[in-house]
Amino acid sequence: MNLKRALLCLVVSLAAGCGGSSEKTDSTTPATTAITSTAFSNSYLPAQGGAVWRYDVADSSDSITLSSSNVIKNSGQESVELTWDHSGYKQTLRQKNNAVYIDRIKLNQVTVDNKDYQVEVDLSENPVLLLPEYAIIGDMKGSDGYHDMKVKISPNVGPAYGEYTYEWSYKGAETVKTTTGSYEALHIRYRLILSISVTTQDYGTVHTQVEINQDLWLVPGIGIVKLADYSAASSTPFIAVLSGFNKYKNENNVIAPLPEKITIASDSPWKNIHSFYKLNELYGNWENEYQCDSNTEYSPSFKLSLNETSYTLRTLVTNNESCNQAKAHEYIESGTYKLLGHDIIDTDYLRLELMPSSSEQNYYRFGNLVHNTHNFAYTHEINLASGKNGSLKLAVDTIPEKFINQRFYTNLKSAKAKAPNIEGLEKTALVYFRMYDDAMMIAPEEDFAGWGMQVWNDKHCDSILASQLKDISWEKPLQPLGYDPSYGIYFELKIKEGNTGCANVIIHKGNQQAVDDNMTLDLSAPLYSTITYQDTEISYN
């Protein structure tokens, strides 16, 4: 029986040469249906009857096509069948609540006992998530174990059944260059493992496992603009890039040639992830008051400062025997964080993965706190939920001085930040700029040559002395004060009295900027904060 070999060819290398012509005409003959809509309503997969996408295969003169059936609409759900031209590989996709799932996969020309069969797997009871309404950038996350699936072989060679598992991740918005233009695309990755068993008269029960491991780049209004398949035995992935789409519609909803550029809208949930998870409602300063509790050995109190990119957390652990906060142990940590989505234990909570840049006494760990450790090489998490009347719920798994195995909860109240003034600031502020070499070490001083900093005041951020600003221009930016082998080059900002506590900066080398957008530094933040952008870090204190 050659079932395993055939499945691997048809599913894993769905467009990489399992036989048959690689050229197709830009037309299909979609099946008619009683209830259809003109197009799949998800803009990242704009399927419709007669839609055909053509792709050029990397490092090859071959091309492949993807074609769409009509879209069926039923009870608030939509389904469409997409077919790759090689060997009749088909996927049935379903959209529900703005998320897209894989319902079915159909494979033609599967060889069993020297005969060709069709194999169709039905995943509809637990469909595979292909594109959620919005997602969190992160590592691959798996489904909860294996799910049963229906398997049909035609002509019938014997009873067939199976199960599957999958993993999925969103890698972020990336620019894809095609022959028609450059498009900002959603980069998703998924890994689907199909375990199939067939009981035959001649060979008994045969088991096989098929893995689909792919990256897809999707653009609104166009669909899949790039495919990378890692499932085949080859050491390099099979890559195909879009070269044409016969149903692209312009802003007037008229079929038109592909544009030179498409970007994801600024109000897209894929760009404004924080607001869709309502994390932005938790930005600000929060604290709880210490209460001496004679029934417990220790009492903690917290102060949390959270903004769009960074956090600072202060924990005070007091021994309740004396109820003397003067003898309490204080832990302060600040750094950047990454939004991980909802907590798996308490779904009302949001999980933030912390990347600390500083920690007083090297003790502090929050989320999974480890007391009295000097190892800074890993990240940890905090869990936050919005409460009533402007409160914030904080979940802590372990706190210093007292290891507890259960989750500890506390309520924080909004605390207005004190108006910054010169007495609360240094006369100067240092801004560090780090770049890394190929070994992820701080780049040598000569690599920073030519980098400077643009600084300016406006009505919102008015903190820098005019005497320093008068000598700064785009052509002559502020020059670094020095180089630190642990932190990179650093700049000195001169702070004036009656300041607003923030500074506008751009770190650049000519027209090359460290980040795409202007930066606003919070000069009143305790300790210092670090902002990480790709292979650079910007810190200030």
N, C-alpha and C positions, 0 to 999 in steps of 0.2 A: 504494500500500500504506500502511495506517495502523497498521502494527505498532508503531512507536515511540510514537505518541500513545496507543494503547490500553494499552501496557505502563506508560507513565508514569502514566496515570490509575489503573490497577488496583493497581500495586505501590507507587508512591510516595505516592499519596493513598488508601491502602487503606480509610480510613473517612471521607473528606472529601467525599463527594457525587459519585460517578461515575454516579449514577443508581440507581433502585430505591428501595424504601421503607426508611426508617431505623428503623422499628419492628418488633421481633420479639417473639414470645412466648418465655417463659423455658423452652423445652424443645427438645430435639433428638431425632433418631432415629438413634442411633449404629449403625454397622455392627457386626454380630456377628462374633466371632472365636473360634477354638477355645481360645486361651490368652490370658486377660486377667487383669489385677489390678484391684483395686477403685479404686486411685488411683495417680497418678504419685508416686513416693516422695520426690521433691525438694520440700521444704516451700515453697520460693519459687515453685513452679509446681504447685500441687495439682490437676492435671487428673484428670478421671475421666469415665466415660460419663454424659452428661446434665448435666454442669456448664455453667452459663451465667453469664457476667459481663456486667453492664450498665454503660454509661458515659454520662455527660453530656458533651456537646461544649461546650467553653468558648465564650462569646460567641454562643451559639446555643441554640435550643429543641430541637435534634436530640438523639437518643441513638443509640448503637450497641451491638451485643452481640458477645461472643466466646464460642464454644461449643466443647466438647471431645468427641472421640470416646472410645470405650473405650481403655484402655491395654493394649498388647501387651507381654508379657514373653517374652524369648527369650535364652537363653545369657548371663544376667547383665546384659542390656541391656533397656531399656524404650523404647517409642516411642508417641507419641500425636499425633493430628492436631487442630490448633486452627484454627477457621474464623471469620473476621470476616464479619459479615452482608452487608457491601457487596460485591457482585459476586463472591461466592464465593472470596475470597482465603483460601488455606489454607497453613499451614506444618506440616510433619511434624517433630517434635522427637524427639531421641534422648538418653537419659541413659545414661552409661557412667562408672563410677568417680566418681559424684557430680557429674559435670559434664554440662551440657545443651548439645546441639548442634542446629543447623538442618540437617536432612537433605534436605528437599525443599520446594519452593515451587510451588504450583499456582494458575494464573490462569484464570478463566473469561471468556468474552465478549471475547476478543482479536480485533480486526477485521483481517482480511487480505483485500484485494481485495473489500471490501464484504460479506464473509461473517464470521460469528463462529466463532472457534476456541477451543480450550483449549490453554494452554501450560503444560508442567510442566518445571521444571528440577530435575535430580537432582544434589545436592552431596555425596552420601554417601561418595564415595571420599576426599574431603577436607572433612569437614563444617565448617560455620561455628560457631565457639564462641560461644554465647549467654550461658552462665553457668558459669564455672569453679567448682570446689569452694571455692576462696577466691582472692583477688586482691589486687593492690597498687593503692592510690590513685595515679593518675598520668594522664599525657596519653595520647592515642590511640596505640595500637601496631598496626602493620599486619602482615598475614600475609606470608609469604615469597613475594612475587611473585604471579603469576596461577596459578590452578588450573583444570584442565579440568573441565567439567561436561557432563552429558547433557541434551539438550533434546528434548522430544517435543511435536509439534503435532498436534492431532487435530480434525477430519479432516486427513490428511496433505497439506500444501501443497507439500512438497519437503524435501530433506535439511536438517536443522537441527543446529547445534552451538554450543558456547559456552565461555566461561571466565569466572572471577570472581576478585575480590580483596576483602579486607575489612580493617577496622580496628576496634579494640575498646578500651574503657577503663572503669575503675571510678571513679566520682566521689565515692564515700563513702556513708555512711549519713545520710539526710536525712528530715525529718518532712514528710509529705504530708497536707494537710487535705482530707477528703472530706465528703459530706453525712451520712455515718454516724459519722465520728470522725476522729481524727488518728493516723496510723500512722508508725512509724519504718520506712523502706524502704531497700533497696539501690538506688542510682542507677547504672545502667549505660548506656553509649552505644555504639552500633555503626553502622558505615557499610559497606554491602554494595554492590558495583558488579558488575552482571551485563552481560557483553558477549555478545550473541546474534547469530548469523548464520543466515539462511535463504536457501536457493537455490530460487527459484520459476521456473516455466516462462515467465511473462510479464515478470518484472522482473529476472531474473538473481539474483545474490546481494545480499541486503539486510542491512546491518549496523545494529545499534542498541545503545545502552548505557543501562541503567537503574540508577539509584542509590536505595538505601534508606538513609535517614539518620535514625535514631530514638534517642530517650532512653526508657528504661523504668524505672519504679520498682516494685520487687517487695517484697512483705511476706510473711513466713512464715505459712502457713496460709490465705492469701488469694490470692496471685498478683500479677498486674499491677494496681496501683491507680492508675497514671497513665501516659499515653502522650503523648509529644511527637514529632511528625513534622515534620522540616525539609526533606523531599525535594521537596515541591511547589514550583511557581514563585512562590508567595506569599512576601512579605517576612517574614511572621510565621508561626510554626509552628502546625500543627494540634494542639490539645491536648484530650485527653479524660480525665476523672477518674471513678473508680469510684463508682457509686451503688447497686450491689447485686450479690450473689453467692449463688446458690441452693444451694450445697453447702458453705457454711462450717460447720466442726465445732468445737465448744467443747472444753475440756480433758477432757471425758468422752467425746469422739469421737461426739457427737450433733450432728446438723445443727441450727444455731441462728442467730438474727439476728446480723448483724455487730456486733462489740463497738465500744465508743467509742474504745479505745486498744489498740494492739499495739506492743511494742518488741522489737527483736532481742535474743535472749538474750545475757547477758554472756559466756557460754562459746562463743559462735558463732565459727567461724573468720573470719567477716567483721569481727568486732570485735577478736579477739585475733590479728591478723596476725603480730605479732612472734614470738609463741610458735609459730605454725605453721611459720614459716620458721626457727625455732630461733635467732633473733637474740638472744633473752634469755639464751641460754647463753653469749653473748660479752660480756655486760655485766661491767664491772669494770675493773681496771687491768692493763695489759700492757706488756712491754718486752723488748728484746733487748740483748745486751751488745755493745759495740764490739770488733771484732777487726781489728787492723792486718793488711792483706793487701798484701804487696809486689808482687803480680802485678796489682793494680788501682790506679788513680790515687787513687780516693776510696772511703771506706767510710762508709755511713750507719748510724746507730742510731736507734731509735724508742721512744717511750713514748706509749701510747694509753690514754685514759680514756674509757669508753663507758657510757652509761646509756640509759634508755628514750627520752629526748628530746634529749640533747645529747652532744657529744664534745669532748675536748681532745687535741691531738696535738702532740708535741714531736719534732722531727727534728734530729739532730746529724750534720753532714757533715764528716768529717775527711780531710785530705790525708795519704795514706799515706806520702808521701816522708819526713815527719818523725815520723809516728805520734804527734803531739802534740795531744791533745784540747783543750789549753788554747787552741789556735789554731783550733779547729773552728768552723764556722758553725752557729748554732742558729736554728731556725725554730719558732715556737709559734703555734698557731691553735686557736680554740675557737668553738663555735656549735651550731646545731641541724642536724638531718639528716632525710632522708626515705628510707624503704626502697623500693628500686626492683625488688626481686626478684632472680632468679638472673642471674649474669653470663653474657653471650652467648658469651664466649671460654672461660671455665672455669666450667662449670655448678655445680661444688661451691662456688663463691664467691657471696657475697651482695653486691649493689651498694648503696651508700648515697650518696645525693646530699647533698652538704654545703652548708650555708648559713652561711658564716663570719660571726661577729659581731665578731671581733677577730683581729688578726694582728700579731705583732711585726715591726716594720720594714716592714710591708706587702709582704713578700716571699713569704710562704708560700702555696703551692698544692699540694694533695695529690690524688693520682689523676692528673690532667693538670697537673702542676706547671709553673708559669711562673716562672722566676727573675727577680728584680729588676724586678717590675712593681708599679705603684701602682693598677692598675685592679682594683676590688673588686666590679664590677657583675655578675659572673656566678657560677654555681655550678660545682662539680666533684664528683668521686666518689672513693670508696675501695672496695676490694673485700676482703672478709673471708671466711675459711673456718675452721671448727673443725678442729683437728688432734688428734693422739693425746696422751694423758697431760696433758691440761689445757693444750695449746698452742693458739696462734692463728696462722693463716697470713695474711699481709698481702701484697696485690698492689699494686705501684706502677708506674705507667707512665713517669714521669719524676721525677727527683730534682734538687734544686738543685745548681748548680756543674757538673753533668755531665749533659748531655742524652743519653738513650739511647732508641732507637726500639723496643726490645723491652720486654716486661713484666719487671719486677724483683720477685723474691719474697723474703720473709724470714719467719722463724718468731719469734713472740713468746711469752714465757712469762708466766704469771700472776704478778702482783706485788701483794702485799698492801699496801693503802693504810695509811700510817702513821696511828696514832690522832691525831686532831686535838687540838690544845691551843692555849691562848691565845697561845703564842709564835709559832705558825705563822699566826695570824690578826691582822687589824687589831683595834683596840679597838672599832671600829664597822664595820658593813657597810652599804653603800648599795644600795637596791633601786630600780631605775628602772621606770617604767610609761609605755609609749608608746601613744598612739592616733594614728590617721591621719585626715586630712580626705579630701574627694572627690578631690583631686589627688594623693593618697598622700604628702602632706607631713605632718610632725609637727604635730598639732593645736595651735592657740594655747593659751596658758595658761588663758584663761577657759573653755575646753571641759573642763578637768579639775576645775572647781569641784564640790565635794561628794564627790569620790573620796577614800577613806581606806583604811587597811590594818588588818585584824584580825591580831593576833599572839598566840601562846600557846605554852606549854611542855607537853610530856608526857614519858612515860618514854623514848620513842625520840628525841625532839628537845627537849633541855633546854639551851638556849644563851643565852636572853635574860635580862637582869637583871630581877629582881623589881621593882626600883624603877621600871622603865619599864612593866612589864606592869600594875601596879596602877592606872594611869590610863587603860587601854585597855579599851573594851567595844564591843559591836556598835553601840550607839547613839552612842558616842563613840570612833570608831576613831583609830588613830595618824594624825596629819596630816602631809602632805608637808613636807619640810625646805626645798624650793625647786623651781624649774622650770629645766630646761636646754633650750634651743631645738633641740638635736640628739638628746636622749634623753627628753624629757618630764619629768614630775614625779618626784621621788625622795624616798625615805624613809630615815631613819637607824635602824638596829637597834643596840642597845648589847649587846655580847657579854660574857658573864661568864667567869671562869676555870673550868677543869674542865668545859668545855662538851662537848656531843656533836657539834658541828660541823654542825648543821642547824637549820633554823627552819621552823615551821608558819605559813603566812600565807594570808590571803584578801584580795584587793584588791576593794573593793566601794563602791557608791554607794547607800546605803540597802539594799534587798534585791536590787539589781542587781549581779551579780558579774562580774568580768572573765573568769573561767573557771568551769565548772560544778563542778569538784572542788576540794577543798583542795589547796594546793601545799606541797611540801617543798623548801626551798632548801638546796643543799649549800654551806655556808659555807667548806669547806676546798678547794673547787675552785680550781685555779690561774687567774689572770687573773679573768675574769668570764664568766658564761654568760647566754645569752638564750633565753627560751622564747617562742615565737610562737603566739598563738591568734587565728585569724581576722584582725581588723583591729587587734590590739593586740600589744605585745611587753612582756615582763617580763624585766629584766636584773638581775643582782646581782653584786657583787664584794666 
